[in-house]
C-alpha cells in the first residue's frame, strides 16, 4: 500500500515533465535574453543592467525562503503545491509579456525603471511557481532510483524547454519582425501562452499524494534549519558555482557571435551552435547520464562531468584565437560543455533532494519546501551574478549598443570592435567559468558525504524510526 501512495502514474509523469518544459522556456527567455533585450535592443546602460540583475537576485534571498514557508503552511482541498503552481504560472506569464513589451516612448531613466520593476516582479512570481514544483519530488518519491527517475525526467524535460528557447529565439524574433523590439514582444507572448497551457495540464492531472506535514517556522528558524543541514549548504554552494559558470557563458555567447565570430547573418550561426548544444544537453540527460550511471556512482559522475566542462572551456579559448570562420569547429568544445551541463542539472537536483532525507534524520524536520526554495534562490542568484559579470565585461570592452539603427541589420558588427575587446570577451566567458568549476570540485570533494552507501543507511534509519512510531 505504501508504494502505491508514492508512485506516480504515467499520465502524472508526463504532465510533470510537460510542466518542466514550459517552466524552463520562461526561465531561459528571461535568464539568457533580458540583458540583451534591454541593453542591446533598447539601449539601457550595460553597467546599470548588471547592477539591476544582481540587486534583484539579492532581493530573492528574502523572497524565496518566505515562499517556502507559505507552501509548507498551505492546506487546501487541492493540496499545498498545485494552488501556488497555478497562481505563480498565471502571474509570471503576464509579467513576462509586460517585461518584453516595453513602451516605445520610454528611454533613459524611465526605461531603466521599467526594467527594474518588471524584472523584480518576474522573479517574485517565478518563485511562487518554481518552489512548489520542485518540492513535489521528495514528497512523491521514496528515494534512490525512483527519485532519480523522476528527477531525470523533470530535468530532461526542463532541458528541452531551455534548449527550444536557446535555439530558436533569435531566428523567430527576426522572422516575426525586422525590428527586434517588436519581435521580442510577440515572441514573449507566444512563450507565455504555452507556459500557461503546460502548467495548467500539470495542475489538473497531478493528484497530490499524502506528504509529511511540515511544522511552520519563522524565517530565522528556517535559515537555522538550513544551516544545520551541512550537506544542503555544500550542495547549494556547488549549484551556485556551477550555474554562475554556465550562465556567464550563456549570457555572453550571443555577444560572442555578434561581435567576435561576426558575419552579416551572425544569428544564423548562433542558432546552429545552440541547436547542436541543446541537442547534446538533452541527449546527455536521456542517454549519457543513464549510461554513466550503470558504471559509476553519482558522485563520480559529478567529478567526470565537471572535468569535461573544464576541458571544453580550455578548447574553446584556444579555438577563439585561431581566426575561426566556421561555426562547426565550435562543436568540439561545445560538446564537452553542453554534455556536462545536462548531466550536472540532473545530479545537483538529486543531491539536493537527498539532503531532505539527511535533514530529516539529523534535525527531525522534513523541510522539502525550504530546501527547494534555496535551489530557486541560488539558481536566480547565480544568474544575477553571471549577468553582472557579463554586463561589466560588455561595459569595459565597449561591446554595448553597437547596433544604432535598424538599417544596420546587414552590418558585420565584428568589424566595429577592437581585438582587445574581443580578447576580453573570450577571457571572461572561458577563464572565469573554469575558476568557478574548479572551486566547486574542491569544495564538494572535501565536504560532501551523501554517497550511495550513506543514503542507504539514512533510508533504513528513517524507515526504522517510522516503524517504531
Secondary structure, DSSP 8 states (H G I E B T S, - for coil): -HHHHH---HHHHHHHHHHHHHHHHHHHHHHHHHHIIIIIIS---HHHHHHHHHHHHHHHHHHHHHHHHHHHH---TT-SSHHHHHHHHHHHHHHHHHHT---TT--HHHHHHHHHHHHHHHHHHHHHHHHHHHHHHHHH--SHHHHHHHHHHHHHHHHHHHHHHHHHHHHHHHHH-SSHHHHHHHHHHHHHHHHHHHHHHHHHH-------------HHHHHHHHHH-HHHHHHHHHHHHHHHHHHHHHHHHHHHIIIII--TTHHHHHHHHHHHHHHHHHHIIIIIHHHHHHHS-HHHHHHHHHHHHHHHHHHHHHHHTS----GGGGHHHHHHHHHHHHHHHHHHHHHHHHHHHHHHHHHS---HHHHHHHHHHHHHHHHHHHHHHHHHHHHHTT-SS---SGGGGGS-GGGGS-HHHHHHHHHHHHHHHHHHHHHHHHHHHHH----HHHHHHHHHHHHHHHHH-
